[in-house]
Amino acid sequence: MSKQYKSVGCMVAMLVVLAVTLAGATPRAASGAPDKSSSWGFDIANLDKACKPCDDFYQFAMGGWMKSNPIPPEYSSWGTFTQLADKNQQNLRQILDAAANAKAASGSNEQKIGDFYASCMDAGSDRR
């Protein structure tokens, strides 16, 4: 009886993977180049096809991504949301650096933000 449940479980798991794969499939442009506006969805490159889905479904579904995205030493965990947070921090830093270096009009929001950011980033002073 349990062998029957395993078979049904494997079939359901394979159907889920197939459904997710087909849901993420989008038509390509006529030239064969990927369309950047439809780059979201399920990426089959993240699958670990060396692992059987019935043996270890997590490894099968995430193995490729884990191999190509090892956890950096400064983090205890790593994922796409961590990557997104890091990218947002980099973008904010660029915006604030640009505001600090801009010659904005006196009293403007850009000048106030730039001055405030620059005052906190002055590494040479001990103004605690």
Secondary structure as the mmCIF struct_conf table of DSSP 4:
data_model
#
loop_
_struct_conf.conf_type_id
_struct_conf.id
_struct_conf.beg_label_comp_id
_struct_conf.beg_label_asym_id
_struct_conf.beg_label_seq_id
_struct_conf.end_label_comp_id
_struct_conf.end_label_asym_id
_struct_conf.end_label_seq_id
HELX_RH_AL_P HELX_RH_AL_P1 SER A 2 GLY A 24
HELX_LH_PP_P HELX_LH_PP_P1 PRO A 27 ALA A 29
TURN_TY1_P TURN_TY1_P1 ALA A 30 SER A 31
BEND BEND1 GLY A 32 GLY A 32
HELX_LH_PP_P HELX_LH_PP_P2 ALA A 33 ASP A 35
HELX_RH_3T_P HELX_RH_3T_P1 LYS A 36 SER A 38
BEND BEND2 GLY A 41 GLY A 41
HELX_RH_3T_P HELX_RH_3T_P2 ILE A 44 ASN A 46
TURN_TY1_P TURN_TY1_P2 LYS A 49 ALA A 50
BEND BEND3 CYS A 51 CYS A 51
TURN_TY1_P TURN_TY1_P3 PRO A 53 ASP A 55
HELX_RH_AL_P HELX_RH_AL_P2 PHE A 57 SER A 68
BEND BEND4 ASN A 69 ASN A 69
HELX_LH_PP_P HELX_LH_PP_P3 PRO A 70 PRO A 72
TURN_TY1_P TURN_TY1_P4 PRO A 73 GLU A 74
BEND BEND5 SER A 76 SER A 76
HELX_RH_AL_P HELX_RH_AL_P3 THR A 80 ASN A 101
BEND BEND6 ALA A 102 ALA A 102
HELX_LH_PP_P HELX_LH_PP_P4 ALA A 104 ALA A 105
TURN_TY1_P TURN_TY1_P5 SER A 106 GLY A 107
BEND BEND7 SER A 108 SER A 108
HELX_RH_AL_P HELX_RH_AL_P4 ASN A 109 CYS A 120
BEND BEND8 MET A 121 MET A 121
TURN_TY1_P TURN_TY1_P6 ALA A 123 GLY A 124
#
